[in-house]
Amino acid sequence: MPVKLTYWADIEHGITTATRATFTLEHRSAAGGGSIRASMIAGSGRRYFVKVNAASRASMFAAEAAALSELARAGAVRVPQLICHGANAEASWIVLEHIELARRSRSTDAILGAQLAQLHRHSGDVYGWTRDNTIGSTPQPNLPSSDWPAFWREQRLGFQLTLARENGYGGRLQTEGERLLERVPTFFASYTPQPSLLHGDLWSGNAAADENGAPVIFDPALYYGDREADIAMTELFGGYSLAFYDAYGAAYPLDAGYAARKNLYNLYHVLNHLNLFGGSYLRQAEQMIDSLLAHVS
């Protein structure tokens, strides 16, 4: 095993404190790369999943810890159990239970659809959340609001368009984007969603099956909002079977206007991909804006 860096000793201490059982790191193996370094660690007869990032990103892991705890309290869908999180001058980290993940089957998707419907029936008093978090590595503001169209206009689409302008994406994206922001309330003329508890980033890579074939969701970008936003995200990149949608619809049917709002919700994620990964998403964002404006013209 490589020589331990300072943060591994602190992670050992954090696990020991959280579990009230001495943990000594004996083995670790990489489970991913990039700015967030994921590892499976083992020692003292136990295994855990650890994510490590720069010390400056400690608030990201603190928000993830709070989100996982909130999802766990809902008791609807399995999420990895939080063990601990922390930071020192060298790094920040979060430690979770280790789950042997597998690809979802149709039966897993059917269970997930029903369980997600149950999760969405957990509602808050307002839209947003008690704290800001991230969507990927992008800041995600969650200032509580009683006005859903205003929340989506200002804290989702408007925020991403501002980031895009700062990243050099001006021109038609901004002019047509501003026109769309003005028309956002039109999509909600006869529809007022309840503030449902949302995963917030439910693309297919953030859902899997556990060792028993039951669904597990992880890496949340949690807030309270329109449940349609979670469903729309499942459609953006695909990866969910018809069994998922059938089970969800049977448990909690969607409003008839969902088809008109789906791209309004997915535009947020496409703009975020533009800001994270660059101009290959610019045309897609512009086309989505054009389509949405045509719908309300």
C-alpha positions in Angstrom: 0.0 0.0 0.0 1.3 3.5 -0.8 2.6 5.7 2.0 -0.3 7.4 3.8 -0.8 11.1 3.3 -1.9 13.2 6.2 -5.5 13.1 5.3 -5.7 9.2 5.4 -4.7 9.3 9.1 -7.5 11.8 9.7 -9.9 9.7 7.7 -9.0 6.7 9.9 -9.7 8.8 13.0 -13.0 10.1 11.6 -14.2 6.5 10.9 -13.1 5.4 14.3 -15.0 8.3 16.0 -18.1 7.9 13.9 -18.4 4.1 14.3 -17.0 3.9 17.8 -14.8 1.1 16.6 -11.1 1.4 15.9 -10.4 1.5 12.2 -6.9 0.9 10.7 -6.4 1.4 7.0 -4.9 -1.8 5.5 -5.8 -1.5 1.8 -7.1 1.0 -0.7 -7.9 0.8 -4.4 -8.8 3.6 -6.8 -12.5 3.6 -7.9 -12.3 6.7 -10.1 -10.2 9.7 -11.2 -10.6 13.4 -11.9 -10.7 16.2 -9.4 -12.7 13.9 -7.0 -10.6 10.9 -6.2 -12.7 7.9 -5.3 -11.4 4.8 -3.4 -12.5 1.7 -1.8 -10.7 1.2 1.5 -10.5 -1.8 3.8 -9.2 -2.5 7.2 -10.2 -3.9 10.6 -12.6 -6.3 8.8 -14.6 -3.5 7.2 -14.8 -1.7 3.9 -15.8 1.9 3.0 -16.2 4.1 -0.1 -14.2 7.4 0.1 -14.3 10.5 -2.1 -11.4 13.0 -1.7 -11.2 16.5 -3.1 -9.2 19.7 -2.6 -9.5 21.2 0.9 -11.3 24.2 -0.6 -14.2 21.9 -1.6 -15.1 20.8 2.0 -18.5 22.5 1.7 -19.4 20.3 -1.3 -19.0 17.2 0.8 -20.8 18.8 3.8 -23.7 19.4 1.5 -23.6 15.9 0.1 -23.6 14.5 3.7 -26.6 16.6 4.6 -28.4 15.5 1.4 -27.7 11.8 2.0 -29.0 12.1 5.5 -32.2 13.8 4.3 -32.8 11.2 1.7 -32.2 8.4 4.2 -34.7 9.9 6.6 -37.4 9.8 3.9 -37.0 6.0 3.9 -38.1 5.7 0.3 -35.0 4.7 -1.8 -31.7 3.2 -0.5 -28.8 5.6 -0.4 -25.3 4.9 0.8 -25.1 5.3 4.6 -23.0 8.3 5.6 -20.1 7.5 7.9 -18.3 10.8 8.2 -16.9 13.7 6.3 -14.1 16.2 7.1 -11.2 18.2 5.9 -7.7 19.3 6.8 -5.2 21.7 5.1 -4.4 19.0 2.6 -7.8 17.7 1.4 -11.5 17.3 2.1 -13.4 13.9 2.1 -16.6 12.0 2.6 -16.8 8.4 3.8 -19.7 6.2 2.9 -20.7 2.6 3.4 -19.3 0.3 0.7 -22.1 -1.2 -1.5 -21.4 -3.8 -4.2 -23.1 -2.0 -7.0 -24.4 -3.7 -10.2 -26.3 -2.7 -13.3 -30.0 -2.2 -12.9 -32.4 -4.7 -14.3 -35.9 -4.1 -15.5 -37.2 -5.4 -12.1 -34.8 -3.0 -10.3 -36.1 -0.1 -12.4 -39.7 -1.1 -11.6 -38.9 -0.9 -7.9 -37.0 2.3 -8.3 -40.0 3.9 -10.1 -42.3 3.1 -7.3 -39.8 4.2 -4.6 -39.0 7.4 -6.4 -42.8 8.2 -6.4 -42.7 7.6 -2.7 -39.7 9.9 -2.3 -41.5 12.6 -4.2 -44.5 12.5 -1.9 -42.2 13.9 0.8 -42.8 17.6 0.6 -41.4 20.7 2.2 -43.0 24.1 3.0 -41.0 26.0 0.3 -38.9 25.4 -2.8 -35.2 25.2 -2.5 -33.3 23.9 0.6 -31.7 25.0 3.8 -28.3 25.3 2.1 -26.7 25.7 -1.3 -24.9 22.7 -2.9 -23.5 21.7 -6.2 -24.7 20.1 -9.5 -21.6 18.3 -10.6 -18.9 20.8 -9.5 -21.1 23.8 -10.3 -22.5 25.8 -7.4 -26.3 25.3 -7.1 -28.1 28.0 -5.2 -31.1 26.9 -3.2 -32.5 30.1 -1.5 -35.9 29.1 -0.2 -38.8 30.5 -2.2 -42.6 30.2 -2.3 -42.7 31.0 -6.0 -41.7 28.0 -8.1 -41.5 29.8 -11.5 -39.4 32.5 -10.0 -37.1 29.9 -8.3 -36.6 28.1 -11.6 -36.1 31.3 -13.6 -33.6 32.9 -11.2 -31.8 30.1 -9.3 -31.7 27.5 -12.1 -31.8 28.9 -15.7 -30.8 32.5 -14.9 -27.9 31.4 -12.8 -26.6 29.0 -15.5 -27.0 31.7 -18.2 -25.0 34.1 -16.1 -22.2 31.5 -15.8 -22.3 30.9 -19.5 -21.9 34.6 -20.2 -19.0 34.7 -17.8 -17.5 31.7 -19.7 -17.7 33.6 -23.0 -21.0 32.2 -24.3 -22.9 35.4 -25.4 -24.8 36.2 -28.5 -28.0 34.4 -29.3 -27.7 32.1 -26.3 -28.0 35.2 -24.1 -30.6 37.2 -26.1 -32.9 34.3 -26.6 -32.2 33.0 -23.1 -33.4 36.3 -21.7 -36.6 36.1 -23.7 -37.2 32.6 -22.3 -36.6 33.8 -18.8 -39.4 36.3 -19.2 -41.7 33.6 -20.4 -41.0 31.0 -17.7 -44.2 31.7 -15.8 -46.2 30.9 -18.9 -45.3 27.2 -18.5 -47.0 27.2 -15.1 -50.2 29.1 -15.9 -52.4 26.2 -14.7 -49.9 24.1 -12.8 -48.5 24.7 -9.3 -46.3 21.8 -8.1 -45.7 20.9 -4.5 -42.2 21.2 -3.2 -41.2 17.5 -3.5 -38.0 16.1 -2.1 -35.8 15.6 -5.2 -32.5 13.8 -5.9 -31.7 16.6 -8.3 -29.2 14.9 -10.6 -30.9 11.6 -11.5 -29.1 10.6 -14.7 -28.7 6.9 -15.1 -25.1 6.9 -13.8 -26.4 8.0 -10.3 -28.7 4.9 -9.9 -27.7 1.3 -9.6 -28.6 -2.0 -8.0 -27.3 -3.3 -4.7 -26.2 -6.8 -4.0 -29.8 -8.0 -3.7 -31.0 -6.2 -6.9 -32.7 -3.4 -5.0 -32.2 0.2 -6.3 -29.6 2.5 -4.8 -29.3 6.2 -5.7 -26.3 8.4 -4.9 -24.4 11.7 -5.7 -27.5 13.8 -5.0 -27.9 17.5 -5.9 -30.9 17.7 -3.5 -33.5 20.4 -3.1 -37.3 20.7 -2.9 -39.0 21.4 -6.2 -41.2 20.1 -8.9 -40.9 16.3 -9.1 -41.1 16.6 -12.9 -37.5 18.0 -12.8 -36.3 14.6 -11.5 -38.3 12.7 -14.1 -37.1 15.0 -16.9 -33.5 14.3 -16.0 -34.0 10.6 -16.3 -35.0 11.1 -19.9 -32.2 13.5 -20.9 -29.5 11.0 -21.4 -31.6 7.8 -21.3 -30.7 4.6 -19.4 -34.0 3.9 -17.7 -36.3 1.2 -18.9 -40.1 1.5 -19.6 -40.6 -0.5 -16.4 -39.3 2.5 -14.4 -41.8 5.0 -16.0 -44.7 2.6 -15.8 -44.1 1.9 -12.1 -43.7 5.6 -11.4 -46.8 6.6 -13.3 -48.9 3.9 -11.6 -47.8 5.2 -8.2 -47.9 8.9 -8.9 -49.2 10.0 -12.3 -47.6 13.1 -13.9 -49.5 16.2 -14.8 -50.7 16.3 -18.4 -48.5 19.4 -19.0 -45.2 17.5 -18.2 -44.3 17.1 -21.9 -44.3 20.9 -22.4 -42.2 21.5 -19.3 -39.7 18.6 -19.7 -37.2 20.6 -21.9 -37.5 23.6 -19.6 -36.1 21.4 -16.8 -33.5 19.7 -18.9 -32.2 23.0 -20.3 -30.8 23.6 -16.9 -28.6 20.4 -17.1 -27.6 21.2 -20.7 -26.5 24.7 -19.7 -24.6 23.2 -16.8 -22.8 20.8 -19.2 -22.0 23.8 -21.4 -20.4 25.5 -18.4 -18.6 22.4 -17.3 -17.5 20.8 -20.5 -17.5 23.5 -23.2 -19.0 24.5 -26.5 -20.1 21.1 -27.8 -23.3 21.7 -25.8 -23.9 25.3 -27.1 -26.0 24.3 -30.1 -28.1 21.9 -28.1 -28.9 24.6 -25.6 -29.8 27.1 -28.3 -32.1 24.6 -30.0 -33.8 23.8 -26.7 -34.4 27.5 -26.1 -35.8 28.0 -29.6 -38.2 25.0 -29.1 -39.4 26.3 -25.7 -40.0 29.8 -27.1 -41.9 28.4 -30.0 -44.1 26.6 -27.6 -45.1 29.8 -25.7 -45.1 32.2 -28.7 
